[in-house]
């Protein structure tokens, strides 16, 4: 297996031991096909990250850990890979750890493995639970900076948050839906992937506050724990529609929008207004087809840039805590949708 990298670098990228990587590279017996594919994928990733790099800069290897639906992790990966080139001659080498659903214990185990293996920094999208905060504290004590992405862990030892003002985003959604429904009222189906994510909780708090204060004729029904996956979210949405004939609008905080719309279609119920988050591939298609009305979008490349800068600040012994640099929230319609990357 031809390559230009040190065994330890391939092992770091693949998340394997150097002994295992050595067995794969030298074609020794007893190696599973899955392990061989991980090594090949790691080499391909290193080659992609190496392209165009200037050797005089620093090489900072970081780990990006996210519990999130694949449609969003794909968008995050694209943003980080696009932003890496802007930091030359410094080179960021990213290793991605994505899962649609992870138990807290599995996430903590992953964070501890990364800490013990070594890294220049961790970018983390994770639930705001005590065991995750404890794992962040262990990383920080080991000199590894942690930056939270799109959803914060404010009571942890993270050095910075990269993302939008989630409460303001929720308030914006309430304004859009409230003004659209007007005095006719109705009820909004608010969908969360999970109540464990602070970012989603902050969006919901902002949404409820404005609806309660300015649009009291509008009710709210919440569904949660679909984890942004179509199957689980669709089942929850169908049950909510069957139980409440007044639902006529959607504020999608947690995703699974195709499944939510399918539930409305199956119930033969109209959606007067649908507000979603993030310009991932699904939402672009739904917006273009006029199935959803508005997408609240923030630039993930701005978030990636903030995360890289925060990790670099620790590498260059700058202040321990990095000031917040929130990305702005844009209201995207079918008529102002930016071109895809």
N, C-alpha and C positions, 0 to 999 in steps of 0.2 A: 504494500500500500504506500505509494509515493507521497512524500510530504516534505515540508521545509521547516517543521516546527520541533521544538524540544518535546520529549515525551511528557515532561511535567506540565507543559502548556496544554497539550492535548488532553491530558488527564484532568486538568482543571476545567477545561471547557466541557468535557464530557461528563464530569462528575464521577469519575472512576479512579481507581488506584493506578499508580504508574506501572505496577506489576501486571495488572489486567491489560492496560493499553499496550505494554510491551509484548504480551502474548498475542494480541490481535495483530499488531504491526508485523510480527515475525511469523504469522501463520501457524502458530502452535495449536495443537488439538485441545479440546475441552472448552472452547469458547462458544457461548450461545450466539445465535444469529442476531438477537436483539442487541447484544453487547457490541457485536461487530458494526451494526448499523449506527449505534451511538457514537462510536469512534469515527466512522466515516462522516457523520453529520458534524461532529466537532471540527474535523479537519476542514470541511467545506466552509463552516462558519468562520474559522480562523483565516482562511484564504480570502474570504469576502471582506473581513475587517482589516486585513493587511493591505488590500489593494489601495494604492495611492498614499500609504503612510510614509512619513518622513522619519528616518531613523534617529534624528537628533532630539526628538521630543521624548517626553516620558510615556511609558505604557502603563495605563491604569486599568486593571482588570476588575470589573464590578459584576454583581449578581442582581438580576431583576426578578423579583418574586411576586407573583400575583395570583390571587384567587379571583377568577373573572371568566365570563363566557368567552369563547374563542373569538367571536367577532370583534370584541374589544381588545383582546390580547394581540390580535393581528394588527390592529391599528396602532397599538402602543409599540410593538416591535418595529413597524415601519417608521414611526416617528423617531425612535431612538437610533435606528440605523441611519436615517437621513441626517440626524443632528450630529452624529459622531464626526463626520467629515469637516464640520465647521471648527473643530478644536485642534486641527493640525497646527504645529508639529506634534502636539500631544495626541496620544492615541488611546481611545477608550476601547477596551475589549469586553464586550458584553456577553454574559451567559444568561439565558432566559429560562426561568422555571415557571411554567404556567399550568394551571389546572382549573377546570370549571368549578369544581367543588373540592374543598380540602377540609378535613376535620382539624380543629385547632392543634391537636396532638401531632398530626402529620406536618402541619406548617411549622410548628416549633422544632420538630425533629430536623426538618430541612434547614431552618435557620441555624440551628446548632451545628449541623454538618458543615455548612458554609463557613461558619466562624472557625471551626477546628481546622478546616482545610486551608483557610486564609483567603482574603479578598481585600481590595482597596475600598470597597463600599458596597452597601446593599440599598437597592431601591425597592420599596415594599408597598404593596396594596394588600391589606389584610384586615380582618375583623378587629374591632377595638375591644379585646378581651384581655384579662389579666395575664394569662399564660403567654400571649404574644408579646405584651409589654415587658414581661420578664425576660424573654428571649432577646428583645431589643436591648435591654439593659446589659445582658451578658455580652452582646456584640460590642456595645459602646465601651464597656470595661476592658475589652480586648483591643481597643483602639480602632475599631471598625465603625465608620460613620454610617448611620441609617437615615435615609430620606424617605418619607412617606409620599405616596403618589395617589392623587385624586381623592383619597379618603384618609383622614388624618388619625394619628394616635397622639393627641396633645399631652396626655399624661404619661408619656413614655420618654425614653432618653433619645429619641430621634433628634437630629440636628436641624432638620428643615422639613417643610411641607411644600410639595410642588403640585399645584392644581388650582382649581377655580374656587371662588367663594360660594360654597354650596348652599348656604342659607339664602344668599341673594339670588341664586339660580332658582330656588324653590319659590321665592317671592315673585320672580319674573314669570314663572309658569302660572302662578295664581292670577296675576294681572292679565295675562293673555286669555286664559280660560274665562275669568270673570267678565272681562269686557266682551268676549265673544258671546257668552250665554246671556249676558245682560239681565234684565228683570224677569226673563222667562224661567230662570233658575234651572234646576235639575240636580243631578248627582254625578260626581267625578269618581271614577275608578282610579285609585292611586296604587301603582304596582311597585313593590320593592323586591329586590333580589333576596335580601336578608336584613333583618333588624340589627344584625351584629356590626354592620358597617356604619361608622359615624358619619361619613359623607352623605349616605342616603338618609340617615336620620335627620341631618341638618337640612337637607332639601325638603323633607316632609314638614319639619317644624316651620320653616319659612313659608311653605305653601299654606299650611293650616292657619298660620297667623294672619296672612293677608285675606284669605277667604273669610275667616271669622270676622275680621274687622271691617271689610269693605263689601263683601258679597254674601251676606247672611242667608240669602235665599238658596244658596248652593250647598248641597250636602256632600259628604265624602264617605266612600267605602274603600277600605284598604285591604290589599292582599299582599302576603309576604311569604318568604321561604321557598320561592320558585327558583332561586339561584340564577335568574336570568336565562334559564334554559327554556326552550320552546315547549317541551312536553309538560313539565311541571307547571310553568306559568300559564299555559293554555288551560290546563285542568282547573286551576284556581280561578281563572277569569270566567270560565264557563259556569262554575258553581256560583260565583258572585252575581252573574247576570240572571241566573235562574232564580236566585233568592230576592232580587231587587229590580223590579221593572222600571225604576226611575233613573237608572244609570244611563247617561247619554254623552259622557265625555271621559277622556282618559288623560291622566298625567303619568307617564311611564318613567319612573325613576330607575328601575332595575332592569329594563330590557325585556326581551322576549316579545317584541312588538308584532311580529308576524302571527304568532300564536294568539295574542290578544285580539287582533283583528279577525282572525279565523273564528274565534269564539263569538264575536259580534255577528259575523256572517251566518254562522250556524244557528244562532238565535233569531236571525232575521231582524236585527236591531241596528239602527243607524248610530253612527258616532258623529256628533255635531262638531266636536273639536278634539284633536289629539295632539298633545305636546310630548315630545320625547327628548332624550339626551344623546349626544355624541353622533358624529357623522361617520359611523361605521358603514360597511358595505350594505347591510340590511336597510339601515335608515336612509341611505342615499336612494336606494331603489324605491322605497316606500314613499319618500318625499317626492321623487320625480313622478311617481304614479298617482300623486295626490291622495294617497291613503292616509297619510298623516299631514297635519297642517304646519307644524313648527318643530324645529329641532334646536334645542339649546346646546350650543357647541362652544367648546374652548379648545385652543390650539395645543395639541399634544406635543408638538415640537417645542413650544414654549416651556411646557412642563419638563420635557427631557433636558432642555438647556439649563433650567433651574436646578435639576437634580445633578447634572454633570458639574455645574459650578459649585454646588454645595460640597460635593465629594472632593473636588479639587481644592477647596478652601481648607479642608482638613489635611490634605496631602502637603499643602504649602504652609501649614502651621498658622493659618489665619484664625480669627476668632472661632471659638468652639461652636457657637450657635449662629446660624445664618439667618438674616432677616427674611421674613416671608416675602415672596414675590408672586402674587396671585395672577393667574392668567385671566384675561377678560372673557366674559360670557357673551356670545353673539347669538342673535335670533336669526335663524336661517329658515328661509321659505323656498319653495320651488323656483323662485325667481332670482335669488341671490346665492344659490348654492355654489361654493367655491369648487374649482376643478379638483379632482382627486389626484393624489400623488402617483 
